[in-house]
Amino acid sequence: MRIRSKITLIFTLTTCTLLLATFVSIYYFAKVYSEKEFYDHLSRRAKIEADFFLKAEELDSLTFNEIQKEHLLHLTSETAYVVPKSDINTLPVPVRSFASSITNNEALTQKIDNVAFYGMIHSHHNKDYIVIISAIDEHGIKLIQSLKSILIIAFITCSVVIFIVGIFQAKQVLIPISGIVKRANEIRASNLHLRLDTGENNDELAELSSTFNNMLDRLETSFEIQSNFVSNASHELKNPLTAILGEVEVALRKQRTVDEYIASLNTIEKESNRLEILVKCLLELAQADHDNKGLIIESIRIDELMLIVKSDIDKIKPENQISFDFSELPETAECLIIQGSQSLLRMVLNNIVENACKFSMNKPVTIKVSANETWVEIEVDDKGIGIPPQELKNIFEHFYRASNARAFNGFGIGLPLAQKVIKIHGGSLIINSKEGEGTNVKISLPNYRQAVSIDR
């Protein structure tokens, strides 16, 4: 069912339910009031009837009949009974049952098959008489039936009008949404710069448009990053391939000496190794980009993982000056345990620590490991070249390299890859750096107690 139909249906049902409740209340209270008025009328009539009946012997018949005609208008199926209380058995059976319920304290009313009964005790010359008046409220019944017909017709008419108004109101409410849908359908990959009009109203629809625009901003940024990534990746792949092809072409132009061939092969090997490293980095980056399906999630002790990383760096850069700071380790080893992919975290930490050694020219590098009840923190601090302050905002872009890092080997993939892996594990990566003084890399990861779900 379309939203427009739902709004119309809900509006119609809600309004008609309230209207029906109002009409039923009107009918009920009108009927109660009509019956009460009729019983009040019977009460007055019973008193007059008793006075006339019990004092009839004091009046001549002509005078009694004239007074009766003047004061007692005839009611439909009217019947009056005035008998001594001791002669109750002389009354008809249905009336006798009603009369037996009458007490001295209060009058009694009852309705049997549209016939209203009113009974009371009337004292005359120290003797109690039972006075009963019965009649049909023909006028009241017709009035209530007319009111019932009017309310039914009014309800049907109002329901139709409410339904029509509901259709119109639903259409008016959904006009802005239709505009949003129309505008959204116009947006394609080629015109992601287009945005929805949020209008001047600060309502839910404006919030929806604003949220959609924020999503478009992220999409546009992602498309630009992807486009830049493809362009940069192509450029980085092209450089070693061009060097290899150029070296091969030069070597094949004429006969060379063995030493020249060896030099060419060494150049080709160097560029091939560079190409292999680049392809490996791209594959690792792609692995992090594709939700890491198939990752092996296991319990990892961060202090032990950092010792493994130190062993890896010792093989790559045996001249490193890495030292550990375990002064803030928790009392229990459980606080150091996290859930995650050891292969990905090892790769990222290797890259960060190796960069610290590389950009500090093997000056002292400190690795500090600390933890609390919920988080594990790793800080890698070096005394290297640092990062220019105006370039810090760009360090997580693919293939971006700071202006003072061009003299060092690298491709600008390590930090974007590290950020993705740390984010996948529910953590954060913060880098503080001062040019010429060094860089501090702080990694925070939730421990196993937080039960963070690894995105897959």
N, C-alpha and C positions, 0 to 999 in steps of 0.2 A: 504494500500500500504506500502511495506517495505521501510525503510529508504534508502536502497541501490537504489531501483527503483526511489525514489523521487530525490535523488541526481543526478542520471543519467538523469532523465527527466528535472530537472531544469537546469543542465549544458548544455544539448543539446538544450533546448528551448532558453536559454539566448544567447549561442554562435551562434546558427542558426539565431536568430533575428538580432544580430549585423552583421552577414555575409550577410543576406538578405538586410539589410539597406545599406551596403557597395556596394553590386552588383547593387541594384536599383540606387544608386547615380552614380556609374560608367556608367550605361546604360543611365541615364538621361543626364549627362553632355556630354557624347560622342555624343548623339543625338543632343543636343543643339549646340555643337561645329561643328558637321557635317553640320547642317543646316546653321550655320553662315558662314562656309567656302563656301558653295554652293552659298549663297546670295552674298558673296564677289566676287565670280567668275562671277555671273550674273551682278554685278555692273561693273566690268571691261569690260565685254563683251558688256554691254549696251553702254558704252562710245565709244568703238571701232566701234560698229554697227552704232551709230549715226554719227560718223566721216565719216565712209565709205559711209553711205547712203546719207548724206547731201553733200559730196564732190564727189559723184560718177560721176556727170556731168563733173567734171574737169579731170577725168581719163578715159582712154579708157576702154571698157568693158573687154578686155583680162587682162589688168593690174589689174583691180578691182577684177576679179575672182581669179587671182593668189594670191593676197594679202589676200582675204577672206579665201581661202583654207589654207593658211600658218598660219594665226593668229587666225582664228575662227574655232576651232574644233567643229564638229557637236555634239549637245546634244540631248538626247531622247525627242521626241515631242517638239522640239524647235520651237518657233514662235517669230518673232520680229515685232514690230509695231513702226513706226516713222511717226507721223502726226503732222501737225500744231495744236497748242492748240485750235485754232478756229474751227478745223474740227473734234472735239472729237466725234461728233455724227456719223461719218463714221465708227467707230470701232464697233466690235460685242458687243452684249448686255452685256455679263459677263465682257468683257474687259473694256467696256465703264464705268461700275459702278466702277471698280477699278481705271480707269484713272481719274474719277471725284474727287477722293480723293487725288490725287497728288497735292502738293503745290510747290511753288518756293523755299521754305526754305530747304526742305529735301526730300530725296528719300523715297519711300514707298515699303514695302515688304508684301507679303501675300501668303498663301498656300491654294489652293482649290483642294480637291481630289488628293493629292500627286503632283499637279502641282504647282511649285513655280513661283510667279510673282515678278518681280522687275520693278519699274517704276520711272522715273525722268523727270525733265524739262531740256532741252538742248537748249541753245541760239545759233542761227546761223544767221549772217547778220541782227542783231537786231530783230530777230523774234524767238519766243518761240516755241519749238517743244516738244511733249510728246513722250518719248522713253520708250517702254515697252518690256521686254524680259520675256518669259515664257518657262519653261522646266521642265522635271522630272529628279530628281537626282537619276538615276538608280543605279549608283555605290554606292552612299551614303546609299541608302535604303538597298541594298544587304549587305553592310558592317555592318549596324546597325542590320539587321536581323541575320547575322552571329554572331555578338557580343552577341545578345540576346540568341541564341541557346547555345553558349559557356558558358555564365553565368548560364543558367538554368542547363546544364549538370554539371558544376562545383559546383553549389549549391547543387544539389542532391548528387553528389559524396562526397562533404565535409560534408554534413549532416550525411551520413552513417558513414564516418570516425569519425566524432565528437561523434556520438552515441557509437561507439565501444570504443573509447578512454574514454568516460564518464563512461562506464561500468567498464573498467579497473581501472580508477582513483577512482571511488566510492568503488571498492573492496579494493584498497590500503588504502583509508582513513578509512575504517571500520575494517581493520585488528586489530588495537589496541582495538577497541570496542568489537570485537569478542573474543579477548583474555580476556578482562574484564568479559564478560558474562560467558565464559568457567570457569574462575577462581572462579567467584561468585557462579556458580552452584556446585562447589566442596565444598563450605563451608556449614557445617551443625552445629547443636547444639553441636555435639561431638568434632568439631575441630574449634571452634570460634577463636582460636589463629592465624589461617591463615590470611594473609593480601594480598591485591592486590599490584602488582608491579607498583609504580608510575613512574618508568623510570627516565631518566636524563633530559628530556625536561620539561620546565616550561610552559606547554600549558594547554588548557581546559581539555584534557583527563587526564593529571596528576592531575589537580584540582579535577576532578570527582573521580579518584581513591583515592585521599587523603580524600575527603569527605566521600566516602564509607568506608574507613578504620576507620575514626573517628566514623562513625555510628557503625561499628563492635566493636570498643573499648567500646562504651556505652552499646552495647548489651552484650558484654562479662562481663562488670562490673555488669549489671543488673542481668544476670544469676548467677553470683557469689553471689550478694546480696540476691537474691531469695533463692539460695541454703543455704546460711548461715542463712537466716531468718527461713527457714523450720527447719534447724537443731537446731537453738537456741530456736525456739518456741516449738519444740518437747521436748527439754531438760527442758524448763521452765514448761511445762505442766506435764512432767513426775515427777518432784520433789514433788509437792503437792499430786499427785495421789499415788505415792509410799509411802508417809507419811501416807495417809489415809488408804491404803490397809495394810500397816504394822501395824498400830494401831488396825485395825479391826482384823487382824490375831492374834495379841498378846492377844486381849481381848477375843477371842473365844477359845483360847487354854485350858483354865480352868475357873472354877467358880471364879468370882471376887467379891470384896465387892462393895457396892454402890458407895463409894467414888472413887474407881478405875475406875468403869464404867463412872462416871461423868468426871473424868480426861481424860479418853479416848475420850469421846464425845466432851469435850472442845477442845482437840487436833484436832479431826476430823472437828469440826466447824471452828477452826482457819484456817486449811489448805483448807477447802471448801471455806471460804471467800476469801482466797488468790487466789484460783483457779477461783472464780467468777470474781474477779477484773482483773485477767490476761485475761480471756476470753473476758471480756468487753473491755479491752484495745485493744485486737486483732481485735475485731469487729469494733471498732472505727477506727483503722488503716486501716482495709480493706475498710471501708466506704470512707476514704480519698483517697485510692488507686484506686477506681473504678469510677473516674471522677465525683463523687458526684451527680449522677442522682437523680432527685426528691428532690433536696434541695429547701427549701423555701428561696428565696432571698428577703430581705426587707431592709428598711432604718434603720440604727442603729446609735445612738449617742454614741460615744466611752466613753465619761465621764460618761454617765448613765450606760453603760455596765460595766465599771470598778467598779461602786458602787454596782452593783449586784454581781460582782465577790467578792468584799470585804464581802458582806453579806454571800455568800456561804462559804468563808474561816472562817468567824466567827463561823459558825456552826460546821465546822470540827476541827478548832484549835482556840478555844475561847481565848487562851492565846496569840495570835499573837500581834505583835506591828507594824501593817501596818499603814503607813501615806501617805497622798496624797500631791503632789506638783502641784498646779494649777496656778502657777505664770506666765506661758507662754500660757495661754488659749487665743484664738483669740477673737477679739471684737464681731464677729458674730458667733452664734451657728451653722450656716450652714456649716462652715468649719470643724466641728467635725462629720458631718454625712457621713457615708460610706454605700455602698451597699454590702450586704453579707448575710451569714447564721449565724444568732445569736446563734443557738445551737452549731455549730462547734466552732465559735470564743469564746463563753463562756467556752466551754470545754477546749480549748487550754489555754486561759488566766487563768482559774482556776488552771490548771496544773503548769503553769509557776510561778504563785504567791505562790502556795502551796509548790513548790520546794524551792522557796526563803526562805520561813518560815522554812521548814524542814531542809535544809542544813545550815541554820544559827542558828539553835537551838532556834528559836523564838526571835532572836535579831531584832532590828529595820529594817524594810523593807520599802523602799520609792518607791511609784508609781508616776511617772511624766507623765502628759498628755499635749501634745502641738500640734499645727496645724498651717499650712499656707494655702495659696490659693489652693494647690493641694494635700497635703499630711497630714496625721494624724500620730503622733508618740506616742508610749507608751514605757516608760523606767521603768524597774523593777530593782532596785538596792538593793543588800543585803550585809551583812558583814559576810558571812558564810565561809565555808571551801575552796571555790574556786575550780578551776580545774587545774591540772598540765599542764604546757604549751605544753608539748610534746603530750598530750592527747586531746587537743582542736580540732584537725582535725578529731577525730573519734566520736565526741559527737552526730552526726546526723545518725550514723549507728544504725540499729535496735538491741535492746537488749544490746547495749554497755553501760557500766557503768564505770566511772572513778575509778581509783585504790583507791582513798581516800573516795569513796562513798559506799563501800561495806557494811559498818556497818549500813547503812540506808535502810529501806524498799523501794523496787521499782523493776521495771523490765527493765528499759532502753528503754521504748517505747515513753515516753512523748515528748522528743525533736524531734525525727523523725516525729511524728504525728503533732507537732506544725509547723514544717517546711513545711510539705505538705499542711496543711490548709492555712497557710499564703501565700504560693506560689499560691494556687488556687485563692486566693483573689487578686492576682497581687501585693503582697507586698514582703517585705524582712524581714529576721530574722537574726540579728547580735548579737553574744555573745562575750563579752570581760571578761576575768577572770584572777585573780592572785591568785595563791595557798596561802591559809592562810589569804587572805585579803577580798575576796568576788567576786561576779559576777554581771555583768551588762548585762541585756538582753534588746535589742532595737528592737522594732517592728515598721515597717513603712507600712502604708496602704494607698492606693489612696482614696481620698474622692469622693463623688458622682459626682463632676464636671468633673472628668477625664473619667467618663462613661466606666470604665474597665469592660469587659465582664468576668463573672465568668465561668471558665471551667466546663462543665457538661458532 
